[in-house]
Amino acid sequence: MNNSIIPIIKELERVYDALALKFESKHYRPIITIQTKGRQKETLGWHWTDKWQSGKKSFSEINICAEDLNKNPIETLVHEMAHHANTCDKIDDCNNSGYHNKAFKTKAESYGLNVNKQGRHGWADTSIAEKLQKILDEIKPDYKVFELYRKEHVTIVAPTKMKKWHCGCTIVRCATALNAKCLKCNNYFEVKEW
């Protein structure tokens, strides 16, 4: 078992370069990264324009989310390649809210992806079409490297210590014992099980 993400990044770069050759792309390869998706539950990856700097030259980034490396990172890579190509061609294909427009759909389909509407995200739902699968069969991605992935962070919420106290006319909540009398109805507050 390998405990390094370097083979994963190398494989993503190799597949990117092979696909760029097949697609006759004239655009530079962006920096390919693997990072957590954080709180973005639905996100599998992203393209971020001019995120990296070397001297006076800027580079875009394609990220594949670490928690989803075991899903279909190649499909995510091609999805983000379509964004990168549109960005390089100065074509807006996605707004700040993540809505993928028809310009994205057109480029993604030209790269061999099936594209469907996905609610508020527009034309964001992609999958590998038969045309692209044939190209991938030639390239032969090494899917074994994607067996290493980051576990989802699970937040455990402790049960609340708050209790509801009721006097007959009012409900109050507190985490400690309450020894009080209501000034409105003149009753003592008691714990009420709901």
N, C-alpha and C positions, 0 to 999 in steps of 0.2 A: 504494500500500500504506500502511496506517495502522500506526504504531508506538506506539499508545496503547491501553490497556485500557479507557479511559473509554467508547468506543462499545459495548463488550461489556457493561459494567455497566449502561449506560443501556438496552440492549436487554433484558437480563435483568429489569431493573426494569419495563420496559414490558410485557413478557410476563407477569410476575408480577401486575401490576395488572389486566391484561385477564383473566387466568385467575381471579383472586380475584373479579372482578365476575361472571364466568360461574358460578363455584361459590357465589356469594352468601356469600362469606366475610366475617365481621364482625371479623376479626383484623387488627391493624396489619401493615404490611409490615416484615419484619426488615431489618437491614442486609445487603445482598448483597455478598459479597466474592469475590475470586479469589486463591487462595493455592496454594502447592505442597502436594502430598500427602505430601511427605517420604518416610518409609520405609513408609507405608501403601500398599502396592502395589495392593491391590484397591479402594481408596477412590476414588470419583468425586466425592464431595461430602459435606457434613455440615450438620447443624443443631445449633447450640450455644445453649442457653438463657442469656439475660441476660449475654451476652459484652461488650456495649457499654454505656457510661454517658454520660448527658448530664444534668448537674445531679443531680436525685434520681430521674430516670427511667432504667430499664434497657431495653435492646433485645436481642433475640436476633439471631443471625447465621445466614445461609445462605451456605455457601461452595461454589463450583464449583471443582474442582481445575484449576489452570492447565495441567497436562499433558494434560488430557482435554477441553479446550474444543472440539477438533476432532471429538470423538466425538458424543455426543448430550446437550449441556448442557441442553436443554429438558426432556428426560425426567428428568435429575438434578434440575433445578429443581422439577418437580412432585413427585418423590419427597420432596424436602426440605420442600416446602410441606405435604405430608401430616404430616410430623413436627411442623412448626410449628403447624399447626391442633390437633393432639392435645395439644401442650404448652400452648397457650393455653387449651384446654378441660380442662387438668389430668388428661389421660389418659396413663398410662405406656404407651409403645408399643415401647420398645427398652431393653435393659439395658446396663450398662457394657461388656459383652463384645461388643456389636453385634448381639445376637439380637433380630430384629424379630418381635414377637408378633402375634396375631390382631387386636388393636386397630389396629396399623399397616396390616395387610392390608385391613381394612374401610375405613379412611379413604382409603388409596391407590386402592382400587377405586372408591370414590365420586368420586374425582378423575379417573377414566378411565384408570387404569393396569392392565395385566395384572400379576398378582402370583403368583409361584411360590416354592417353598421353595428355599433356597440353603444346604444343609448346616448348618454351625454358626451361620450368620447368620439362620436362620429364614426368615421371609417377606420377604426382602430383595431378591430378584431381580424387578425391575420392567421393564416395557416399555410403550410407548404403545399403548393399545387403540384400536379404530376410533372409538369415541365421542369420545375425546380428540383424535384426529387430525382429526376434522371441526371441532372447536373451533379447533384450531391452524391449520387451513386458512383459517378466518375471520380469525384474528388476524394471520396471515402473518408469523411470525418471520423476521427478516433473518439467515439462516444464514451470509451472507458475512462478518459480523463475527467469526464463530467460526473463521475461517481462521487467525487469530493465536492461537498456543498456545505453551506453554513446552515445550521439548525435555526428554525424560527424561534424568536424570543417569545417566551410565554410569560405573561405577567400574571402573577397570582395575587388576587385581591383578598385581603384579610376581611373576615366578617366584621361588620360594624358593631361597635360597642354602644351605639346610640339606642336609646329606648324611648318609646312614646309614653308620655305621662298624660293622663286625662283627668279632668276634674268634673266634667259634666257639660261644660260649655266651651272649653278650650283644650287644644292639644299642644303640648310642648315636647321638645326632644332634648335630651341631655345624656351624657355618657356616665354620669355619676348618680348616686342615689339622690332623689329630690324630696326634701321635706319642706313642703310649701303649701300654703292655702291660697286659693283663688280669691282675689278681692272682689270679683264680679259676682260669683255664685256662692262664695263662702265655703266651698268644699275643698278637701285636701286632694292633692294630685296623687293618682295611683297609676301603676304600670298597667297598660292596656295591651293585651295580646290581640293582634288583628288577624 
